[in-house]
């Protein structure tokens, strides 16, 4: 059985739990800022400020989840502040967010536009000879 070598990574993961309808606009704002490493999903839960239901606890409602992978602590701090303001976390019932250190991450690079153009024209056979794995950086 192989063991994953653990080493200190500089990357961070920002996780946001937001009221329904706030996640997609946040992901769009991140995209406009050039951030493409964001994930958007749904969950069910309740906020302590939600009105109580029949059993005394708030009724579960749908929440938006947004996670953002950051390459280093500098980018993470900048995005944390941006998300805090943009998503309205600072308002009552605005949700919450937290940041954690990444223990394992795999970089993924898209091919450059030049490589894509060459491949579409059939003038490059490099892709057929190259070993599988991440594409080289543009």
C-alpha positions in Angstrom: 0.0 0.0 0.0 1.4 3.4 -1.0 1.5 6.3 1.4 0.9 9.8 0.4 3.8 12.0 1.4 2.5 14.9 3.4 4.3 18.2 3.1 3.4 21.7 4.0 1.3 23.3 1.3 0.8 27.0 1.0 -2.7 26.6 -0.5 -5.9 27.3 1.4 -9.6 26.4 1.0 -12.3 29.0 1.7 -15.7 27.5 2.5 -18.9 29.6 2.6 -22.3 28.6 3.7 -24.8 31.2 2.4 -28.5 31.8 2.2 -30.2 30.3 -0.8 -29.7 32.5 -3.9 -26.4 34.1 -2.8 -23.9 31.4 -4.0 -24.3 31.8 -7.8 -23.8 35.6 -7.8 -20.7 35.1 -5.6 -19.2 32.6 -8.1 -20.0 35.0 -11.0 -18.2 37.8 -9.1 -15.2 35.6 -8.5 -15.1 34.6 -12.1 -15.2 38.3 -13.1 -12.2 38.7 -10.8 -10.4 35.9 -12.7 -11.0 33.2 -10.1 -12.0 29.9 -11.8 -11.3 27.5 -8.9 -14.7 27.9 -7.2 -17.3 25.2 -6.6 -21.0 25.8 -6.0 -23.4 23.3 -4.4 -26.5 23.1 -2.3 -27.1 21.8 1.2 -29.9 21.8 3.8 -29.5 23.3 7.3 -30.6 26.1 9.5 -29.1 29.3 11.0 -29.5 30.1 14.7 -31.3 33.3 13.5 -33.9 31.4 11.5 -37.4 31.4 13.1 -38.1 28.3 15.3 -40.3 25.5 14.0 -42.8 23.2 15.7 -40.2 21.3 17.7 -38.4 24.5 18.9 -35.6 24.2 16.4 -35.6 26.2 13.1 -36.9 24.4 10.1 -34.2 23.2 7.7 -33.9 25.3 4.6 -31.7 25.1 1.5 -28.3 26.8 1.7 -25.7 27.6 -0.9 -22.2 26.3 -0.5 -19.3 27.9 -2.2 -15.7 26.6 -1.9 -12.7 28.4 -3.4 -9.2 26.9 -3.7 -6.4 29.5 -3.2 -2.8 29.0 -4.4 -1.2 30.7 -1.4 -2.0 32.5 1.9 -1.7 36.0 0.2 -4.4 35.2 -2.4 -6.5 33.5 0.3 -6.4 36.6 2.6 -7.4 38.8 -0.4 -10.2 36.5 -1.5 -11.5 36.0 2.1 -12.0 39.8 2.4 -13.5 40.1 -1.0 -16.0 37.2 -0.4 -16.8 38.5 3.1 -18.0 41.8 1.6 -19.4 40.6 -1.7 -21.5 37.7 -0.2 -22.8 39.9 2.7 -21.4 37.7 5.4 -21.2 40.8 7.6 -25.0 41.1 7.8 -27.3 39.3 10.2 -28.3 36.0 8.6 -25.7 36.4 5.9 -24.2 33.0 6.5 -20.7 32.2 7.6 -17.3 31.3 6.1 -14.0 29.8 7.2 -10.6 29.0 5.8 -8.5 25.9 6.2 -5.1 24.7 5.1 -5.0 22.3 2.1 -3.3 19.0 3.1 -3.3 17.6 -0.5 -4.0 19.3 -3.8 -3.4 18.4 -7.4 -2.6 21.3 -9.8 -4.6 21.2 -13.0 -3.5 23.2 -16.0 -5.5 23.7 -19.2 -3.6 23.7 -22.5 -2.6 27.0 -23.9 -4.6 28.5 -26.8 -1.7 27.9 -29.2 -1.6 24.2 -28.3 -5.3 23.9 -28.9 -5.1 25.7 -32.2 -2.2 23.4 -33.3 -4.1 20.3 -32.2 -7.3 21.3 -34.0 -5.3 21.8 -37.2 -3.7 18.4 -36.9 -0.1 19.8 -37.1 1.0 18.5 -33.7 1.5 14.8 -32.8 3.1 15.8 -29.5 -0.1 15.0 -27.6 -0.1 11.4 -28.8 3.5 10.8 -27.6 3.2 12.6 -24.3 2.7 10.7 -21.1 -0.7 11.2 -19.4 -0.8 13.8 -16.7 -1.4 17.5 -16.3 -0.8 19.7 -19.3 2.2 22.0 -19.3 1.8 25.5 -18.1 1.1 28.1 -20.8 
